[in-house]
Each structure stands twice: as structure tokens, then as C-alpha cells.
Amino acid sequence: MYKLLVGLGNPGKAYQNTRHNLGRVLVEKYAKLHGIKLLKKPKLNALIGQTRVGDWSLILALPTTFMNLSGQAVAKIANFYKIDPENIYIAHDDLDIGVGESKIQIDRGPAGHNGIKSIIDHLGTQAFWRLRIGIGHPQDNMPTEDYVLMPPTKDEQLQLNNVINEMLVKIDTIFTVKLKSS
């Protein structure tokens, strides 16, 4: 039986340190923390890593598609490993949550997040888990597209580092407790 943890973001160095790549950053840090190597799997459109937690296998994935096409990779991975949506956890940035805040929720609509919309479209359901990392709304009438593709300010980065560290602990708790009790 499998669980899937996906970090959303855009591939390439140009997007590496942007607000839109926070999901990817979270999963990369989780992989590094647990010594999980992420290997390119072109057929799955993702970098994939795997570890055991109790009787379960935890798959880590970083789509190699752009954010708005994330559903292609998530659906391919879910189909390949036969993972039900309720065992899928998607980490992503979220405009509707303040900087330095986070939420873990299941069965939520996309709320304008095109990566999440793509996943819902490809899975045919929104009944998967979301690890939402707050980036707040842009100020001064800045277009949302510009805002999410910019690096956070130094103050924001400190808050985001803290929330990512908190999320790493929460993820360990989720998978340890859920995997052992399921």
C-alpha cells in the first residue's frame, strides 16, 4: 500500500526560489531530512523517491511539468502505484493564507490555484489532502502571476522557513500516525 507526497512548483533554476515553489521546497527538505533520493522518472513526469514507514511505502514526487500541468504527473504516479486520492498529499503555496501560516485540509476546491485545478481535473476528484503554505496576497495592485513568481522578501523568507520546518514535523506525525493506524 502506498501514500504519495507531492511538492508543487515549476522546474528550472529560474523558478527555484519563488513563492510558487514552496511545495517543492517542502518535499525536497523532507527528502533530504530522511535521506530519500529523488530520481528522474520521465514516464511519470516527475522526480520520485521512496521510503518505508511501517507496512506502507511513502512515495515522494516533484513533478517535472510546469505548475499548471501538475495533474498530468500526479495522475500518472497515482495510476502507476495504484494510489487512491485520500492517500495523496499535495504541498503547495496558497494566496488565501497569510505568510508564515499553514493549513492541512482534505477535499477542498482549487480556489484559483491552477496546479490544484489541474490535479482535480486529472484525478476527477478533489478528495485529496492539501498541505497549504501561506504566501498572502500581493500588495499595490501587483498582478498575482508576477507575485507568485517572485522570491519572497527577507522577512517573508524567515517566516516561510519557520512554517516549512513546522510542516516537516507535521508531515512526520501524519505519516507515522496515519500509516501505523491505517
Protein Blocks (a to p, Z undefined) as FASTA:
>chain_A
ZZdddddddedjklmmgmklmmmmmmmmmmmmnopacdddfknopacddddehjbccddd
ddfbdfklmmmmmmmmmmmnopafklcccddddfkbcehiacddehiafkopaklmmmmm
mnopabbcdddddebjaehhiafklmmmpccdfklmmmmmmmmmmmmmmmmmmmmmmmmm
ZZ
